[in-house]
Each structure stands twice: as structure tokens, then as C-alpha cells.
Amino acid sequence: MATVNGKQKAKPVVPTSGVFKVDSVKDIAESLGITNLPDAAAYALAHDVEYRLQQVIEEASRFTRHARRGTMTTQDVDLALRVLNIEPLYGHSGTRPPAFRRAPGPNPVYFVEDEEIDFDRILREDKVFLPKGVTYTAHWLAVEGVQPLIPENPPAVVREPPEEAKTDATPQPNAPGAPNATAFPPTPPSPTRASNLLANKKGVNGKAPPMVKQVLSRELQLYYTRLTSSLLPPASDNTKRTAALGSLRHDAGLQPLLPYLIRWVGEGVIGCLKNDSPSEMEGKVLEVLMEVLGAIISNQSLFVEPHLHQILPPLLSTLLTSTLPPNYSTHLRTLASQTISRLLTLYSTTYSTLSPRIMKTLLIALLSTGKNAGSREGAVRGLIGVGKEAVRKGLVEGGGMKALGIECSQGNSVELAGAVRDALAVLQPPSASPVPLDPSSESDSLLAGRLQDTLGDYFGSQLLGDRERALAILNGTPS
């Protein structure tokens, strides 16, 4: 006992009652490296821990009562710790509560039994892979009314036609030049369509799978029949033809008929140009077909871009063919050139190689040996449709005008000479008050020599009377 002023002082007695014992606090302190912990400090810590435990249990019991349960779970304790702003206890799940077992001995000690894992059994079991998380992706549900065959879309269901439709014979389309060319054609084939790709592959039984037919409404079929019968001569008059072309230019809702109309035009052009000497009637049919293509391109509600590869062959065939009806030759080539010019205006920015490819085809027809005057005339008018720079590269810089001048000087092709004059007007129109070249002037003599070297004698001599125009045409060519 301690002594104060010669008197002995009694040692304070530490109470030992409570749920959390003082000995437990000392054991925890020794495990942390704290030795000789005073009894008073251990008692204060035990009392505070007991208070905190009671506080957590009280909060957890509220969650148990609100959940209408009689047994407290670890989830209730976690929620209580979260309410008290205390970090939750990890490693305890409410779905799989731990099983406590009592250890044998005089003091009641409980522990969590560890589960024994058999590695042989685990290795024999099938592996369970975690599923991928929820993601979003984009795909085409339909393109121009046609559903693509991709895994994201449901497979196409082939429906059997009714019995009445099986007995009816499907009429085949006639040539556009015939008066009764009103039959509705089947779906035009295309090598890029998914149905054709599948049809080319043999099935398991050696049979090709059935193709999916495109079903059009009766109204569109009737519209197609009336339209084709109103356009083609001699069954149509000018009033009906003008109304039909106006409908193609302005009406909406014709997108499902677009492949049929383009195929109809292509077959009509082939039927008219297969003869060596087309008749006047075939010239009228070609005129109508060129006007139909121009009307289709002018319709802003039609999506023509996927069909460019089907529109260009009829235009280039009409433009570069060797024989056309004499009364329609220049007019047909001009119509085809204007339609090509409109196509390039709309789609040359999207397809950068479209204009060079067309220009290459026209230059081959212009400069190749063995071509007749009709093909060369079409090539010149095609260059006019492509643009001013195409005319300059093909006729001036490429030497095409000099070669054509030799052919025109023989007087065999008046239309070819007229086409070249139109091309010169595209490069530079005639001056309002032309001033001729002065032969006595040295500069004008040099200019006249350049004209003959670049354009040839035939067309160079026609520009001697307009000095300003000659300089503009030769601008950009080597001196």
C-alpha cells in the first residue's frame, strides 16, 4: 500500500463486472506491443467498448424489427455501422451466415469452422465462366426496306404463296419498245444482295435455299404498269408522257419501284442499241429512256446513290455508241451528257473516283484509233458534261482537238465539228466585239503559231478572228 504523510493509502479497487472483461483489453494490448497497461485504463477502455457494442446492437435491432424478423443478421450489423458512420466489417455475408462451433474446454470459446476443400472434386467439376456485362451496340435493322441477314436480326421467314397465286402465271416483261410492255418485272438481281449470296450456296440436301421475294403493293404495281405504258411510243401521247415524267420528278414514295425502273431503262437501251442501224422509233424510245433517267435523278425524295453502277452503263452506252438514228443523234448524246453532268454534281464529292473514271472512259473513246465519228462526238459531249477542266485536258492539253480537226477537215462529220465548237464555247465563249489577229504583229504571229500547234489547222484557223478568245483558250498550255 502507498504511504502519504506517514499514512498508508488504500489501493483503488477496479470493478470487474461487465460484458467486456478487463483481461480481454490487456490481452489485446499485449498483442499490440503495449505492456504494463494500468488497470484503470483497461477498465475505461472495456467500459467504452461495451458502450459502443450496445450502441451498434441497438441500431442493428431497429433494422431487424423494421424487417419483421426475429433473428439479427450480419446485414443488420453492417447497416447499423453505416448509420453510425463506422467502417463496416468485411468478410461476413448475410446470405451465408458463418457457423460457430464451441471448442471443448472449461471456458465457453466459439470459433468459425473452416470448410475443407477437396481439390480433386473441384478440378473435376466444369468451370463456370462469368457472363459478360451488359453492353450496347448498334446494327442495321433495315436498309432501304431490306432487312440484312446478320445475327442481330431475326431470320427471314419464307411464306408460301396462296393457292390462287400458284395457279396464276407470272407474265414476263417485254421489250420497252413493244406497245404491250406493261408487265411488272420480277425483283432485279444484284450480286451484293444477301438473298443472292445465300442462293448461290448449296444447302445440306444439295438444294439452294429459296430466295426472299420483295412484295410490292397493288397500287405500286398498277402505277408501274400505267407509267411504262404512258411513256413508251406509239401507245402514249405528249400529254401523258409529260405527266408521267413530272410524276417521276416530284412524287414521293417511289423508292420501292426504283430498281425496277432502272432495270427497265437498262433493258430498253440494250434492246434499242443491239441493231446496227436503229430506226426512228427506237430513237424516240431512247429519248424517252434518257428523260426517265433524268427525271429519276431530279427527284429529291429518291435515294439513287446505291444504283449509280446501274445508271451509268445506259448513259455511257447511248453517249458512245457508234450508230444512232440520224435525226436523234445529237439530241440523245446531249441528253446523256446533261444527265452525267447532273450525276457528277450530286455525287462527285462523295465518290472522288467517279469523275476520273468517267473521264478515262471518254478519253479512250476520243483518242483511240479505229473509233468512228459518232463515238468521238459522244466523247466530246461527255467531256462537256464532266466540266471545263475535262474539256481542256482532253481536247487542248491531250491533243484531241488537233486529231479531230484532221477528221473534220475531210467534211465527213458535221455533228463532230459542231460538238467541238460547243466544247470551245465551254472553254471560252465568243467575244462580244472580236478583234482579229494582226499578221504584221510579231506577238499575233506567235499566237497564231501556238493555235495551229495546239488546236490544229482546222480549229486553230477558226479562232484567228478573235484574239481575246484565242488567248483564253490557250491559257494554261505550254508556250
Secondary structure, 3 states (H helix, E strand, C coil): CEEECCEEECCCCCCCCCCCCHHHHHHHHHHCCCCCCCHHHHHHHHHHHHHHHHHHHHHHHHHHHHCCCCCCCHHHHHHHHHHCCCCCCCCCCCCCCCCEEEECCCCCEEEECCCCCCHHHHHHCCCCCCCCCCCCCCCCCCECCECCCCCCCCCCCCCCCCHHHHHCCCCCCCCCCCCCCCCCCCCCCCCCCHHHHHHHCCCCCCCCCCCCCCCCCHHHHHHHHHHHHHHCCCCCCHHHHHHHHHHHHHCCCCHHHHHHHHHHHHHHHHHHHCCCCCCHHHHHHHHHHHHHHHHHHHCCCCCCHHHHHHHHHHHHHHHHCCCCCCCCHHHHHHHHHHHHHHHHHHHCCCCCCHHHHHHHHHHHHHHCCCCCHHHHHHHHHHHHHHCHHHHHHHHHHCCHHHHHHHHHCCCCCHHHHHHHHHHHHHHCCCCCCCCCCCCCCHHHHHHHHHHHHHHHHHHHHCCCCCHHHHHHHHCCCCC
